[in-house]
Amino acid sequence: DLVEAASRLFQTLRDADRLAGPGGRIAFAPIPETGLGRAINDRLRRAAAPRS
């Protein structure tokens, strides 16, 4: 359910980041690139981008 996934995305990313710790890695399966899935994948790609 993409609506459910979108509503939980930010909390899930924060939780995963906390659990992975500094230098840790987080893996997510891609969502189909249709409708709300495009927005979810965009957010996941931006979260995966290197930080300065």
mmCIF file as gemmi writes it, N, C-alpha and C atoms, coordinates in Angstrom:
data_model
loop_
_atom_site.group_PDB
_atom_site.id
_atom_site.type_symbol
_atom_site.label_atom_id
_atom_site.label_alt_id
_atom_site.label_comp_id
_atom_site.label_asym_id
_atom_site.label_entity_id
_atom_site.label_seq_id
_atom_site.pdbx_PDB_ins_code
_atom_site.Cartn_x
_atom_site.Cartn_y
_atom_site.Cartn_z
_atom_site.occupancy
_atom_site.B_iso_or_equiv
_atom_site.pdbx_formal_charge
_atom_site.auth_seq_id
_atom_site.auth_asym_id
_atom_site.pdbx_PDB_model_num
ATOM 1 N N . ASP Axp A 1 ? 0.85 -1.176 0 1 0 ? 1 A 1
ATOM 2 C CA . ASP Axp A 1 ? 0 0 0 1 0 ? 1 A 1
ATOM 3 C C . ASP Axp A 1 ? 0.894 1.237 0 1 0 ? 1 A 1
ATOM 4 N N . LEU Axp A 2 ? 0.945 1.948 -1.117 1 0 ? 2 A 1
ATOM 5 C CA . LEU Axp A 2 ? 1.853 3.089 -1.246 1 0 ? 2 A 1
ATOM 6 C C . LEU Axp A 2 ? 1.494 4.247 -0.329 1 0 ? 2 A 1
ATOM 7 N N . VAL Axp A 3 ? 0.228 4.451 -0.051 1 0 ? 3 A 1
ATOM 8 C CA . VAL Axp A 3 ? -0.168 5.524 0.869 1 0 ? 3 A 1
ATOM 9 C C . VAL Axp A 3 ? 0.394 5.237 2.259 1 0 ? 3 A 1
ATOM 10 N N . GLU Axp A 4 ? 0.287 4 2.689 1 0 ? 4 A 1
ATOM 11 C CA . GLU Axp A 4 ? 0.844 3.594 3.99 1 0 ? 4 A 1
ATOM 12 C C . GLU Axp A 4 ? 2.363 3.759 3.991 1 0 ? 4 A 1
ATOM 13 N N . ALA Axp A 5 ? 3.026 3.324 2.911 1 0 ? 5 A 1
ATOM 14 C CA . ALA Axp A 5 ? 4.484 3.444 2.822 1 0 ? 5 A 1
ATOM 15 C C . ALA Axp A 5 ? 4.911 4.903 2.892 1 0 ? 5 A 1
ATOM 16 N N . ALA Axp A 6 ? 4.215 5.763 2.176 1 0 ? 6 A 1
ATOM 17 C CA . ALA Axp A 6 ? 4.561 7.186 2.182 1 0 ? 6 A 1
ATOM 18 C C . ALA Axp A 6 ? 4.37 7.796 3.563 1 0 ? 6 A 1
ATOM 19 N N . SER Axp A 7 ? 3.307 7.414 4.239 1 0 ? 7 A 1
ATOM 20 C CA . SER Axp A 7 ? 3.042 8.005 5.552 1 0 ? 7 A 1
ATOM 21 C C . SER Axp A 7 ? 4.056 7.562 6.599 1 0 ? 7 A 1
ATOM 22 N N . ARG Axp A 8 ? 4.68 6.439 6.4 1 0 ? 8 A 1
ATOM 23 C CA . ARG Axp A 8 ? 5.668 5.932 7.367 1 0 ? 8 A 1
ATOM 24 C C . ARG Axp A 8 ? 7.113 6.165 6.937 1 0 ? 8 A 1
ATOM 25 N N . LEU Axp A 9 ? 7.317 6.734 5.757 1 0 ? 9 A 1
ATOM 26 C CA . LEU Axp A 9 ? 8.654 6.839 5.184 1 0 ? 9 A 1
ATOM 27 C C . LEU Axp A 9 ? 9.63 7.596 6.074 1 0 ? 9 A 1
ATOM 28 N N . PHE Axp A 10 ? 9.284 8.793 6.51 1 0 ? 10 A 1
ATOM 29 C CA . PHE Axp A 10 ? 10.24 9.609 7.256 1 0 ? 10 A 1
ATOM 30 C C . PHE Axp A 10 ? 10.604 8.974 8.594 1 0 ? 10 A 1
ATOM 31 N N . GLN Axp A 11 ? 9.627 8.435 9.302 1 0 ? 11 A 1
ATOM 32 C CA . GLN Axp A 11 ? 9.934 7.772 10.573 1 0 ? 11 A 1
ATOM 33 C C . GLN Axp A 11 ? 10.806 6.545 10.34 1 0 ? 11 A 1
ATOM 34 N N . THR Axp A 12 ? 10.517 5.797 9.292 1 0 ? 12 A 1
ATOM 35 C CA . THR Axp A 12 ? 11.308 4.608 8.975 1 0 ? 12 A 1
ATOM 36 C C . THR Axp A 12 ? 12.74 4.987 8.637 1 0 ? 12 A 1
ATOM 37 N N . LEU Axp A 13 ? 12.93 6.062 7.861 1 0 ? 13 A 1
ATOM 38 C CA . LEU Axp A 13 ? 14.285 6.513 7.542 1 0 ? 13 A 1
ATOM 39 C C . LEU Axp A 13 ? 15.037 6.944 8.799 1 0 ? 13 A 1
ATOM 40 N N . ARG Axp A 14 ? 14.379 7.672 9.679 1 0 ? 14 A 1
ATOM 41 C CA . ARG Axp A 14 ? 15.03 8.089 10.933 1 0 ? 14 A 1
ATOM 42 C C . ARG Axp A 14 ? 15.411 6.873 11.776 1 0 ? 14 A 1
ATOM 43 N N . ASP Axp A 15 ? 14.498 5.916 11.9 1 0 ? 15 A 1
ATOM 44 C CA . ASP Axp A 15 ? 14.783 4.708 12.682 1 0 ? 15 A 1
ATOM 45 C C . ASP Axp A 15 ? 15.94 3.921 12.08 1 0 ? 15 A 1
ATOM 46 N N . ALA Axp A 16 ? 15.929 3.756 10.757 1 0 ? 16 A 1
ATOM 47 C CA . ALA Axp A 16 ? 16.99 2.999 10.093 1 0 ? 16 A 1
ATOM 48 C C . ALA Axp A 16 ? 18.331 3.704 10.247 1 0 ? 16 A 1
ATOM 49 N N . ASP Axp A 17 ? 18.344 5.015 10.125 1 0 ? 17 A 1
ATOM 50 C CA . ASP Axp A 17 ? 19.576 5.785 10.287 1 0 ? 17 A 1
ATOM 51 C C . ASP Axp A 17 ? 20.134 5.621 11.694 1 0 ? 17 A 1
ATOM 52 N N . ARG Axp A 18 ? 19.265 5.664 12.676 1 0 ? 18 A 1
ATOM 53 C CA . ARG Axp A 18 ? 19.693 5.497 14.069 1 0 ? 18 A 1
ATOM 54 C C . ARG Axp A 18 ? 20.261 4.096 14.289 1 0 ? 18 A 1
ATOM 55 N N . LEU Axp A 19 ? 19.606 3.08 13.752 1 0 ? 19 A 1
ATOM 56 C CA . LEU Axp A 19 ? 20.056 1.702 13.944 1 0 ? 19 A 1
ATOM 57 C C . LEU Axp A 19 ? 21.354 1.407 13.197 1 0 ? 19 A 1
ATOM 58 N N . ALA Axp A 20 ? 21.542 2.03 12.033 1 0 ? 20 A 1
ATOM 59 C CA . ALA Axp A 20 ? 22.741 1.784 11.23 1 0 ? 20 A 1
ATOM 60 C C . ALA Axp A 20 ? 23.973 2.418 11.865 1 0 ? 20 A 1
ATOM 61 N N . GLY Axp A 21 ? 23.784 3.525 12.564 1 0 ? 21 A 1
ATOM 62 C CA . GLY Axp A 21 ? 24.903 4.194 13.213 1 0 ? 21 A 1
ATOM 63 C C . GLY Axp A 21 ? 25.781 4.924 12.211 1 0 ? 21 A 1
ATOM 64 N N . PRO Axp A 22 ? 26.824 5.592 12.716 1 0 ? 22 A 1
ATOM 65 C CA . PRO Axp A 22 ? 27.724 6.345 11.844 1 0 ? 22 A 1
ATOM 66 C C . PRO Axp A 22 ? 28.391 5.421 10.822 1 0 ? 22 A 1
ATOM 67 N N . GLY Axp A 23 ? 28.349 5.825 9.564 1 0 ? 23 A 1
ATOM 68 C CA . GLY Axp A 23 ? 28.991 5.032 8.515 1 0 ? 23 A 1
ATOM 69 C C . GLY Axp A 23 ? 28.219 3.782 8.13 1 0 ? 23 A 1
ATOM 70 N N . GLY Axp A 24 ? 27.08 3.546 8.758 1 0 ? 24 A 1
ATOM 71 C CA . GLY Axp A 24 ? 26.285 2.358 8.446 1 0 ? 24 A 1
ATOM 72 C C . GLY Axp A 24 ? 25.577 2.486 7.115 1 0 ? 24 A 1
ATOM 73 N N . ARG Axp A 25 ? 25.048 1.388 6.665 1 0 ? 25 A 1
ATOM 74 C CA . ARG Axp A 25 ? 24.336 1.375 5.389 1 0 ? 25 A 1
ATOM 75 C C . ARG Axp A 25 ? 22.914 0.899 5.602 1 0 ? 25 A 1
ATOM 76 N N . ILE Axp A 26 ? 22.02 1.455 4.798 1 0 ? 26 A 1
ATOM 77 C CA . ILE Axp A 26 ? 20.603 1.111 4.855 1 0 ? 26 A 1
ATOM 78 C C . ILE Axp A 26 ? 20.186 0.695 3.451 1 0 ? 26 A 1
ATOM 79 N N . ALA Axp A 27 ? 19.455 -0.385 3.317 1 0 ? 27 A 1
ATOM 80 C CA . ALA Axp A 27 ? 18.989 -0.848 2.002 1 0 ? 27 A 1
ATOM 81 C C . ALA Axp A 27 ? 17.466 -0.864 1.973 1 0 ? 27 A 1
ATOM 82 N N . PHE Axp A 28 ? 16.911 -0.335 0.898 1 0 ? 28 A 1
ATOM 83 C CA . PHE Axp A 28 ? 15.47 -0.355 0.667 1 0 ? 28 A 1
ATOM 84 C C . PHE Axp A 28 ? 15.222 -0.924 -0.712 1 0 ? 28 A 1
ATOM 85 N N . ALA Axp A 29 ? 14.177 -1.699 -0.858 1 0 ? 29 A 1
ATOM 86 C CA . ALA Axp A 29 ? 13.771 -2.18 -2.18 1 0 ? 29 A 1
ATOM 87 C C . ALA Axp A 29 ? 13.068 -1.043 -2.913 1 0 ? 29 A 1
ATOM 88 N N . PRO Axp A 30 ? 13.333 -0.895 -4.21 1 0 ? 30 A 1
ATOM 89 C CA . PRO Axp A 30 ? 12.658 0.173 -4.947 1 0 ? 30 A 1
ATOM 90 C C . PRO Axp A 30 ? 11.162 -0.084 -5.074 1 0 ? 30 A 1
ATOM 91 N N . ILE Axp A 31 ? 10.429 0.992 -5.194 1 0 ? 31 A 1
ATOM 92 C CA . ILE Axp A 31 ? 8.979 0.97 -5.35 1 0 ? 31 A 1
ATOM 93 C C . ILE Axp A 31 ? 8.692 1.173 -6.84 1 0 ? 31 A 1
ATOM 94 N N . PRO Axp A 32 ? 7.632 0.58 -7.392 1 0 ? 32 A 1
ATOM 95 C CA . PRO Axp A 32 ? 7.303 0.836 -8.8 1 0 ? 32 A 1
ATOM 96 C C . PRO Axp A 32 ? 7.19 2.341 -9.082 1 0 ? 32 A 1
ATOM 97 N N . GLU Axp A 33 ? 7.767 2.777 -10.192 1 0 ? 33 A 1
ATOM 98 C CA . GLU Axp A 33 ? 7.827 4.201 -10.553 1 0 ? 33 A 1
ATOM 99 C C . GLU Axp A 33 ? 6.518 4.71 -11.143 1 0 ? 33 A 1
ATOM 100 N N . THR Axp A 34 ? 5.425 4.505 -10.457 1 0 ? 34 A 1
ATOM 101 C CA . THR Axp A 34 ? 4.137 5.022 -10.916 1 0 ? 34 A 1
ATOM 102 C C . THR Axp A 34 ? 3.458 5.735 -9.758 1 0 ? 34 A 1
ATOM 103 N N . GLY Axp A 35 ? 2.783 6.835 -10.059 1 0 ? 35 A 1
ATOM 104 C CA . GLY Axp A 35 ? 2.024 7.556 -9.046 1 0 ? 35 A 1
ATOM 105 C C . GLY Axp A 35 ? 2.868 7.933 -7.841 1 0 ? 35 A 1
ATOM 106 N N . LEU Axp A 36 ? 2.365 7.611 -6.677 1 0 ? 36 A 1
ATOM 107 C CA . LEU Axp A 36 ? 3.034 7.935 -5.416 1 0 ? 36 A 1
ATOM 108 C C . LEU Axp A 36 ? 4.398 7.244 -5.303 1 0 ? 36 A 1
ATOM 109 N N . GLY Axp A 37 ? 4.566 6.129 -5.984 1 0 ? 37 A 1
ATOM 110 C CA . GLY Axp A 37 ? 5.848 5.422 -5.981 1 0 ? 37 A 1
ATOM 111 C C . GLY Axp A 37 ? 6.986 6.285 -6.486 1 0 ? 37 A 1
ATOM 112 N N . ARG Axp A 38 ? 6.714 7.156 -7.448 1 0 ? 38 A 1
ATOM 113 C CA . ARG Axp A 38 ? 7.758 8.056 -7.958 1 0 ? 38 A 1
ATOM 114 C C . ARG Axp A 38 ? 8.244 8.989 -6.861 1 0 ? 38 A 1
ATOM 115 N N . ALA Axp A 39 ? 7.335 9.521 -6.076 1 0 ? 39 A 1
ATOM 116 C CA . ALA Axp A 39 ? 7.705 10.433 -4.989 1 0 ? 39 A 1
ATOM 117 C C . ALA Axp A 39 ? 8.481 9.694 -3.901 1 0 ? 39 A 1
ATOM 118 N N . ILE Axp A 40 ? 8.055 8.48 -3.579 1 0 ? 40 A 1
ATOM 119 C CA . ILE Axp A 40 ? 8.753 7.693 -2.56 1 0 ? 40 A 1
ATOM 120 C C . ILE Axp A 40 ? 10.175 7.393 -3.018 1 0 ? 40 A 1
ATOM 121 N N . ASN Axp A 41 ? 10.338 6.933 -4.266 1 0 ? 41 A 1
ATOM 122 C CA . ASN Axp A 41 ? 11.675 6.631 -4.781 1 0 ? 41 A 1
ATOM 123 C C . ASN Axp A 41 ? 12.543 7.876 -4.842 1 0 ? 41 A 1
ATOM 124 N N . ASP Axp A 42 ? 11.958 9.022 -5.184 1 0 ? 42 A 1
ATOM 125 C CA . ASP Axp A 42 ? 12.716 10.268 -5.204 1 0 ? 42 A 1
ATOM 126 C C . ASP Axp A 42 ? 13.26 10.575 -3.817 1 0 ? 42 A 1
ATOM 127 N N . ARG Axp A 43 ? 12.431 10.414 -2.811 1 0 ? 43 A 1
ATOM 128 C CA . ARG Axp A 43 ? 12.867 10.684 -1.431 1 0 ? 43 A 1
ATOM 129 C C . ARG Axp A 43 ? 13.952 9.708 -1.001 1 0 ? 43 A 1
ATOM 130 N N . LEU Axp A 44 ? 13.82 8.442 -1.393 1 0 ? 44 A 1
ATOM 131 C CA . LEU Axp A 44 ? 14.845 7.455 -1.055 1 0 ? 44 A 1
ATOM 132 C C . LEU Axp A 44 ? 16.165 7.786 -1.751 1 0 ? 44 A 1
ATOM 133 N N . ARG Axp A 45 ? 16.104 8.215 -3.019 1 0 ? 45 A 1
ATOM 134 C CA . ARG Axp A 45 ? 17.332 8.592 -3.733 1 0 ? 45 A 1
ATOM 135 C C . ARG Axp A 45 ? 17.992 9.796 -3.069 1 0 ? 45 A 1
ATOM 136 N N . ARG Axp A 46 ? 17.199 10.788 -2.676 1 0 ? 46 A 1
ATOM 137 C CA . ARG Axp A 46 ? 17.777 11.965 -2.011 1 0 ? 46 A 1
ATOM 138 C C . ARG Axp A 46 ? 18.371 11.597 -0.654 1 0 ? 46 A 1
ATOM 139 N N . ALA Axp A 47 ? 17.734 10.684 0.051 1 0 ? 47 A 1
ATOM 140 C CA . ALA Axp A 47 ? 18.268 10.249 1.349 1 0 ? 47 A 1
ATOM 141 C C . ALA Axp A 47 ? 19.584 9.498 1.171 1 0 ? 47 A 1
ATOM 142 N N . ALA Axp A 48 ? 19.757 8.847 0.014 1 0 ? 48 A 1
ATOM 143 C CA . ALA Axp A 48 ? 20.97 8.069 -0.238 1 0 ? 48 A 1
ATOM 144 C C . ALA Axp A 48 ? 22.122 8.924 -0.758 1 0 ? 48 A 1
ATOM 145 N N . ALA Axp A 49 ? 21.85 10.164 -1.135 1 0 ? 49 A 1
ATOM 146 C CA . ALA Axp A 49 ? 22.888 11.034 -1.696 1 0 ? 49 A 1
ATOM 147 C C . ALA Axp A 49 ? 23.93 11.364 -0.634 1 0 ? 49 A 1
ATOM 148 N N . PRO Axp A 50 ? 25.184 11.515 -1.06 1 0 ? 50 A 1
ATOM 149 C CA . PRO Axp A 50 ? 26.237 11.877 -0.097 1 0 ? 50 A 1
ATOM 150 C C . PRO Axp A 50 ? 25.918 13.201 0.592 1 0 ? 50 A 1
ATOM 151 N N . ARG Axp A 51 ? 26.257 13.281 1.847 1 0 ? 51 A 1
ATOM 152 C CA . ARG Axp A 51 ? 26.054 14.512 2.628 1 0 ? 51 A 1
ATOM 153 C C . ARG Axp A 51 ? 27.39 15.184 2.843 1 0 ? 51 A 1
ATOM 154 N N . SER Axp A 52 ? 27.371 16.503 2.827 1 0 ? 52 A 1
ATOM 155 C CA . SER Axp A 52 ? 28.638 17.229 3.035 1 0 ? 52 A 1
ATOM 156 C C . SER Axp A 52 ? 28.805 17.634 4.47 1 0 ? 52 A 1
